[in-house]
Amino acid sequence: MKSNSTWLRVSKHRPCPMCGKPDWCLFTGEPSNPTAVICARTESPKRCGEGGWLHVLRDDGPTWQPWRRSIHLAIRMMHEPSNGKPDMAKLAADYRAAVRPEALTRLAVALGVSAESLRRLGVGWAPKNRDWSFPMSNAAGEVLGIRLRLPSGHKLSVKGGKEGLFIPVGIDAHGLLLVCEGPTDAAALLDLGFSAVGRPSCTGGIKLLVDLLRKLKPSGVVIVADGDAPGQRGAEVLTVKLMAYCPMVRIITPPAGVKDAREWKRGGATSADVAAAIDAAPVRKLRVSVHRKAGHDARRK
């Protein structure tokens, strides 16, 4: 990129293609098709002082498009085959084959996780519109759907698929199993040395997790809940369901002010920090209550 490039501020009519916001960020090149962006919100390996992070759109980003709902729809349609329902397993395999090592390294650095953990989770690259992809599977390993991660950080799913779990290759069937939200949180926990699986949302994947527990038979399950209210509620609901299938279920939450497991790791959390949080969390136990009908004791006398 030439050093004498003119940088212009994004606006409501020309929002940032990385974060979708109309302020703070800068772009250079033609307004309808810029060559690069300095985004104040979406990180990359190249920091530009206090302005944000550099994204060279010709190498690892999309061409310029206003960020609207219609764009979301167009992106989803680009992943749909013309002959009907997509073959999710084949599509996921094609996306994995399209990953360039140098691009994966950039993604790993931007996310704060390792490229190896992303590979274990089946990361792929959708070249038509330049999205990262993660397959969603069931306990048997069948690919049910594909989650897309757009350059802005927004998330979509390929139409025609179903919700599944983000299950890494080579997951250990013994010891503790950590359950979190999404593939990048799972990658962070894998980096810290734990066996981890990501659920599709804070409320999704309950039946699939039950099936996985029946298959893996872990000694315990630790739900790593996001720090927000939906994350906490979803963890409580999941705990009630899983207690019937596992002798030890715990819930942990990153420290106050830390959103999720990936942010926790990026903030410097170590394996020992997570292990200490697990040890300090109470074991949730299933309580069985017996209710007698009125007059039952009287009839026995």
N, C-alpha and C positions, 0 to 999 in steps of 0.2 A: 504494500500500500504506500502511496506517495506521502511524504511528510507534509506537503503543502495542501492536503485535502481540506476542504471546507466542511465544517461540522455544523449541522442545523439542529434545532430543538424539535422533538416530536410534538404532535398536537392532537387535538380531538379527531381531526380528519385524517391524520397520519400517525396513528398510535405506534408504539414500539412493537416490532414483530417478535421480540423475544418475550416480553412480559405482558404485552397488550395494553399498557397504560399510556395515557396521553401527556405525561409530564416527566421531568427530570432527565429522561434519556436523550441521546444524540444520534444522528445518522449522517452518513456522507454518501455522495453520489446522487443520481437522479431521484427525485421525491417518489416517483412511481416504482422505482426499482433500485434501492440503495445498495452500495457495495459492502457496507459494514455498519455496525451499530455499537455504541457504548451504552450498555444497559446498566441502570443503577440498581436493578433488583436480581437479575439472572446472572449467576456467577459463571466464570470461565477461567481457564488457566492464566489469562492475561489481564492483570489489574492495571487500570489507567488512573492512577492517583485516587483522588476523592470522587472522580466522575462515575466510576463503575467498572464494568468488565467489558473487554473488547470481544465482539463476535464478528468474524469475517464471514459474511453470508454466502460467499461463493464457495467456501470450503465446508462449513458445517451447519448451515442454517437455511431457512426458507427464503424464497424471494418475497418481496414486500407485498403484504396484503392487509387491508384493514381487518381488525380482529372483531368479527361479528358472529352471531349464531349461524348465519348462512355459511361461513367459512368452516365451522365445525361440521356441518352437514356435508359440505363438499369433501372434506377430508375423509369422513367415514365412507362416502360413496366411492372414493378412489381405491379403497381396500376391498370393495365388493366385486366378486367375479361376475361376468356378464351372463353366466349360465346357471345362476341360482346360488344356493347355499355354499359357502366356502368350505374347503377342506382345511380345518384349523391346524391339524398336525403338519400338513404339507406347507401351509403358509408360514407357520412358525419356523419350520426348517429352512425355507427359502430366506426368511429374514435373518436367521442366524448366519447363513452362508454369505450374506451381503455385508456383514460387519467388517469394517477395516480396523486393524489393530490400533493404528494411531488415533482414529476417531473414538474408539472405545476408551483409550487412555485419557483423552480429553474429557469424556463424559464422567469417567471415574473420579478424576480430579475435581470436576465441577460439583459432583455429588458428595464428595468426601468419603468414598468407599473404594474398595479395590476392584480392579478389572476382573480378577479371578472370581470374586463373589458374584459379580454381574454375569460372568460366563456360566457359573453354576446354576444361576436362575434362568438361563436360556435367553439372555438378552439378544435382540435382533435389530436390524436396521431396515425400515421400510423406505426404499429409495424414491418411490413416486413422489412423496411429499415430505420426505426427510424427517420421519418420526422414529424414535426408539420404541422397541416393542418388547413385551414380556408375556410369555405364554402362561395361561391359567389352566391348571390340571386338577384331576381328582386323585384319590389315593392310589388308584391302579396305574397312574401315569398317563391317562388319556387326556389329550389337550382339548379342553372344553371351549376356550375362548382366548383372545389376545388383548392385552391392555396396551394402549399406545400412549407414549409420553411425548408431547409436543415440545418444540424448542422453548416455548413460553413457560413450560412447567405444567400446563393444562393436561388433563388426562381424559382419554376416550377409550372405547372398546370397539373392536372390529364388529360390524353388524353381522348377525347370524350366529354369533357365539353365545356362550353362557358364562356366568360367573364361576370361577374356580379358585384354587389356591396357588400361591407362588411357592412352589416346592423345589428346593435346590437338588441338583444331582448329587448322589452320594450321601443323602441325609442319614444320620446315625439313628439306628432303631433302639438304642439303649440310652439310659440316663435321662436328663431333662430335655424337654422340648419347649422352646420358646415360641410364642405366637404373637405376632405383631400385625400392624396394618401396612399392606403394600409391599412391593418387591424391594424398594430401596432401604426401608427399615430392616427388612430381612437380611439384606446384604451387609448392613452395618453390624448386625448381631453375628453374622457368619464371620466377619472380619475379627470380631472379638473372641472367636473360638467356640461359640455356642451352636447347637443344632437349632435352626430357626426356620419357620415357615410364615409366609405372609397371607393374611386373609384379604379378600377384595375390598372390604370396607369395614367400618367399625361395627356393622350389624350383619354383614354377610358371611357366608361360608360355614355356618354352624354345622349343618349335616355333613358337609365334606370333612370338617375337622373331626367329627365323631368317627367317620369311616377311617380317617388317617390314624387316629388313636387306636382303633381296633387292629389296624395293620402293624403299627410300629410298637405298640405296647410300651410306652415310655414309663419310667419310674415316677415321673412327675411332669406337670405342665405349668409353665409360667406365662401368664398373659401380660405382655408389655403394652400397657394402655397409653394412648396419647393423653396429654395433659388437659385437653379441653373437655367440656361437659359431655358431648356425644361420645367421645372415646371412653370416658369413665362409665357411662351408662352401658355402652356396648360390651365392655369388659365384664361388668356385673352379670349381664344376661348370659354371656358365653360361659362364665364360671358355673352358673347354676346348671347349665346343660352338660358341661364336661365332668362335673363331680361324680356323675353316675358311671363314668367310664374310666376314671383315673383315680388312684388312691390319694394323690396329692395335687392340689391345684392352688396356685398362688397368683396374686395380681401385684405387679409393680408399676410404678409410674416414674418417669424421669424427674429430676429435681424441679422445683418451682421455677417457672419461666422458661423451661425447655419443652418444646413442643412434642418431640417424638424421639424414637430410638436413634435415628440418623443424626438429628441435631445434637443429641446427647453425646454420641461418639465424636462428632466434629468439634464439640466443646472440650474434648480431652478425656472423656470417660474411658476407663480401662476395663479389662475383664474382671479385675478385682472389684471395681466399683459396682458393676452389675451384679456380681456374685454376692457382694455385701447387701445390696438391696433385696436380692432374693432371700438370703438368710434371715433378713429382718422382717420380711412379709409373713403374716400369719397364714397357716394352712387352712384353706376353706374346707369344711367338712359337711357332708350331706346329713341332714337331720331328718329322722323319721318320726312322725307324730302319730299316735294312735288315739282316735276319738271314739269314745263309747257313746252309744245312744242313751238318751234319758231313760231311766227306769231299768237299765240292764242289770245293775247289781241287785235291785229289789226283787227281780224275777228269779235270781239265782238263790235267794234265801229261802 
